[in-house]
Amino acid sequence: MIISQQKPLEELLLSLKEYNKIFLVGCGECAATCKSGGQPELLKMKAELEAKSKTVTGFCMPSAPCVAAQIKTELARNIKALRESEAVVVLACGLGVQSVKDNNRLSQAILPANNTIFGAVMDAQGNFYEKCSMCAECVLGQTSGICPVTLCPKGLLNGPCGGMNKGKCEVDNEKDCVWVLIYKELEKKNDLDKIRQIHKERDYKKSSRPHKLIMSK
């Protein structure tokens, strides 16, 4: 899940200073779940913009605006309102914003209402935690499902740093050292041989951007 947070209204209004007729696009998946771009947030944004003398021409709520087929369908369904609009404000992550730009046949400004924060898992209480850096070299099989690249502030691949103290992280002594957590997890599974394996330094070419994945037909 991609976590996003709405920009301050003042910042959004500054980007809209040259535009008066606005069309809104929400997100029915990630942004809806983290309450930055679902139906309630769309309606609230509409009211806030109208209170600032902007005209909201319409809005749509694709399940996932980052999926071309979905956003194309929603934009086509709202083409009349879009033609009356000067700008499109997207309440989604940066992927959704760029997907709207790529799939909109008209020439309005496409503007983000949100800041994209991180990729996350969600716990049973609805809280979000960053646990993967999408580094393209997954080591979870060797670290018992705990990611040192993300959870260690230094991204260490071969055990704790010299600053670890009584199982706590040097950078934040309120947090457990991730390598202590990895050790305990491997110990429970009688799998400590894995912690003795030396990981080679990361190949940063694999995480160079932008990525692409071409699906064969």
Secondary structure, DSSP 4 states (H G I P E B T S, - for coil): -EEEEEPPHHHHHHHTTT--EEEEE--SSHHHHTTSSSHHHHHHHHHHHHHTT-EEEEEE--S-TTSHHHHHHHHHHTHHHHHT-SEEEE-S-HHHHHHHHHH--S--EEEESEEEEEE-EE-TTS-EE------SS--TTTTTT--HHHHSTT--SSS--TT-BTTB-SS-TTSB-HHHHHHHHHHHTT-GGGGGSPPPPP-GGGG-SS---PPP-
